[in-house]
Amino acid sequence: MGKRVQGAKSGKMKSNIRTMGSALGPRMMIDGREVDYFCGTSYYALHGDPRVIGAACEATCQYGMGPGTIMASPPLLEVEARAAEFFETEDAQYIISGYLGDMLLVQSLSGDYDVIFVDAASHYSVFDGIRSTGKRVIPFYHLDADDLARKLQDNLRPKEIPLVMSDGVFPVTGAIAPLREYVKVLASYDGALLCVDDSHAVGVIGEKGQGSLEYCGVQGKNRYLTGTLSKAFGGLGGIIPGDRDLMDKITRNVRIPVGASPPSTAAAAASAMGLKILSEHPEMRMQLWSNVAYMRTGLRELGIDLPDSPIPIVAVTALSGVDLKRVQQDLEKEGVLVAYVPPHGYSDAPNMESLRIAVFSTHTQEQIDRLLKSLGKLV
């Protein structure tokens, strides 16, 4: 009897969903075929690391799948302790999903601001989160500090305090929010807050891997981030590092940690191990940045205009006379998998088609060269 894909309805699956045949990594089985994998967000391939998998299995055998009522399992507590150490904060809040982190953060701070100003291309989770507050929401143009300044001036009433929110790193283009410029704009407003969804930045950029606030040199009072452990760290769930005052506000103002189940024991143990590995091995981050630089240099040599950036998301857009959908399909035939994004196909996707290339620290130069060689024949 043939194997059935669990969860499929009447044998049907969405046409854009592929089937994994191995753990995430630079080379893996997808739809029954081995390919060089340049998609996704497992920037250190920790989702398939034996240490991460071993920690998940060991914790599950000892503590079961989930925590008991009025109790926290040691892996859950370890995640928060290791996150606080990684981000050099007094504490951290661990929740079931990074998607909920934006909602938790803005709700926890709800008594500290009056109006939310948000980058118009922010992730869906940002908009879902800020709408839950019932506050006025004013979008500003994508990555545009000048428009932010205009919107603040035009929309704030006397004594109102703004909260500015944005992705730290945008998921399709890899653009880094101009946080230094935002901070300069906010300097004129007493008590102004800056919050970033740093899901694609934590563990990746900044000298210590603490994300876009660190990278832009704007960490400090009234600067907050929410991130995920399901990308760079190889685990699962959302994390909000901060001081004890923020943790108290979360306890007082937010129902998510109380009403939603916490992450599973396996997810917590995997996340804790991912934090431990990246804390103890900063050379992994150096290797990631090296691979990113190698990829960007190679793409420029093909005539593709790209900025210098340490971000492992490389967007190839709008090549004259080139059908990028066909390019993606032809690359896949050669065993190289990159993501095709149609115009406006995701939260920050531009109004033109693009290829999204994700670089891992574990990609070899030979793999990158294969991608560049194949791409060079097609563009």
Secondary structure as the mmCIF struct_conf table of DSSP 4:
data_model
#
loop_
_struct_conf.conf_type_id
_struct_conf.id
_struct_conf.beg_label_comp_id
_struct_conf.beg_label_asym_id
_struct_conf.beg_label_seq_id
_struct_conf.end_label_comp_id
_struct_conf.end_label_asym_id
_struct_conf.end_label_seq_id
TURN_TY1_P TURN_TY1_P1 GLN A 6 GLY A 7
STRN STRN1 LYS A 9 LYS A 9
TURN_TY1_P TURN_TY1_P2 SER A 10 GLY A 11
STRN STRN2 LYS A 12 LYS A 12
TURN_TY1_P TURN_TY1_P3 SER A 15 ASN A 16
STRN STRN3 MET A 20 MET A 20
BEND BEND1 GLY A 21 SER A 22
BEND BEND2 LEU A 24 PRO A 26
STRN STRN4 ARG A 27 ILE A 30
TURN_TY1_P TURN_TY1_P4 ASP A 31 GLY A 32
STRN STRN5 ARG A 33 TYR A 37
BEND BEND3 GLY A 40 THR A 41
TURN_TY1_P TURN_TY1_P5 TYR A 43 TYR A 44
HELX_RH_3T_P HELX_RH_3T_P1 LEU A 46 GLY A 48
HELX_RH_AL_P HELX_RH_AL_P1 PRO A 50 TYR A 63
BEND BEND4 MET A 65 GLY A 66
HELX_LH_PP_P HELX_LH_PP_P1 PRO A 67 GLY A 68
TURN_TY1_P TURN_TY1_P6 THR A 69 ILE A 70
HELX_RH_AL_P HELX_RH_AL_P2 PRO A 74 PHE A 87
TURN_TY1_P TURN_TY1_P7 GLU A 88 GLU A 88
BEND BEND5 GLU A 90 GLU A 90
STRN STRN6 ASP A 91 ILE A 95
BEND BEND6 ILE A 96 ILE A 96
HELX_RH_3T_P HELX_RH_3T_P2 GLY A 98 LEU A 100
HELX_RH_AL_P HELX_RH_AL_P3 GLY A 101 SER A 108
TURN_TY1_P TURN_TY1_P8 LEU A 109 LEU A 109
HELX_RH_3T_P HELX_RH_3T_P3 SER A 110 ASP A 112
BEND BEND7 ASP A 114 ASP A 114
STRN STRN7 VAL A 115 ASP A 119
TURN_TY1_P TURN_TY1_P9 ALA A 120 ALA A 121
HELX_RH_AL_P HELX_RH_AL_P4 TYR A 124 ARG A 131
TURN_TY1_P TURN_TY1_P10 SER A 132 GLY A 134
STRN STRN8 ARG A 136 PHE A 140
TURN_TY1_P TURN_TY1_P11 HIS A 142 LEU A 143
HELX_RH_AL_P HELX_RH_AL_P5 ALA A 145 ASN A 155
HELX_LH_PP_P HELX_LH_PP_P2 LEU A 156 ARG A 157
TURN_TY1_P TURN_TY1_P12 PRO A 158 LYS A 159
STRN STRN9 PRO A 162 ASP A 167
BEND BEND8 GLY A 168 GLY A 168
STRN STRN10 VAL A 169 VAL A 169
TURN_TY1_P TURN_TY1_P13 PRO A 171 THR A 173
HELX_LH_PP_P HELX_LH_PP_P3 ALA A 175 ALA A 175
STRN STRN11 ILE A 176 ILE A 176
HELX_LH_PP_P HELX_LH_PP_P4 ALA A 177 ALA A 177
HELX_RH_AL_P HELX_RH_AL_P6 LEU A 179 LEU A 186
TURN_TY1_P TURN_TY1_P14 ALA A 187 SER A 188
BEND BEND9 TYR A 189 TYR A 189
TURN_TY1_P TURN_TY1_P15 ASP A 190 GLY A 191
STRN STRN12 LEU A 193 ASP A 197
TURN_TY1_P TURN_TY1_P16 SER A 199 VAL A 204
BEND BEND10 ILE A 205 GLY A 206
TURN_TY1_P TURN_TY1_P17 GLU A 207 LYS A 208
BEND BEND11 GLY A 209 GLY A 209
HELX_RH_AL_P HELX_RH_AL_P7 SER A 212 TYR A 215
TURN_TY1_P TURN_TY1_P18 CYS A 216 GLY A 217
BEND BEND12 GLY A 220 GLY A 220
TURN_TY1_P TURN_TY1_P19 LYS A 221 ASN A 222
STRN STRN13 ARG A 223 THR A 228
BEND BEND13 LEU A 229 LYS A 231
TURN_TY1_P TURN_TY1_P20 ALA A 232 PHE A 233
BEND BEND14 GLY A 234 GLY A 235
BEND BEND15 GLY A 237 GLY A 237
STRN STRN14 GLY A 238 GLY A 242
HELX_RH_AL_P HELX_RH_AL_P8 ARG A 244 ASN A 253
HELX_RH_AL_P HELX_RH_AL_P9 ILE A 256 GLY A 259
BEND BEND16 ALA A 260 ALA A 260
HELX_LH_PP_P HELX_LH_PP_P5 SER A 261 SER A 264
HELX_RH_AL_P HELX_RH_AL_P10 THR A 265 GLU A 280
TURN_TY1_P TURN_TY1_P21 PRO A 282 PRO A 282
HELX_RH_AL_P HELX_RH_AL_P11 GLU A 283 GLU A 301
TURN_TY1_P TURN_TY1_P22 LEU A 302 GLY A 303
BEND BEND17 PRO A 312 PRO A 312
STRN STRN15 ILE A 313 THR A 317
TURN_TY1_P TURN_TY1_P23 SER A 320 GLY A 321
HELX_RH_AL_P HELX_RH_AL_P12 LEU A 324 LYS A 333
TURN_TY1_P TURN_TY1_P24 GLU A 334 GLY A 335
STRN STRN16 VAL A 336 LEU A 337
STRN STRN17 ALA A 339 VAL A 341
TURN_TY1_P TURN_TY1_P25 PRO A 343 HIS A 344
BEND BEND18 TYR A 346 TYR A 346
TURN_TY1_P TURN_TY1_P26 SER A 347 ASP A 348
BEND BEND19 ASN A 351 MET A 352
STRN STRN18 SER A 354 ALA A 358
TURN_TY1_P TURN_TY1_P27 SER A 361 THR A 362
HELX_RH_AL_P HELX_RH_AL_P13 GLN A 365 LEU A 378
#
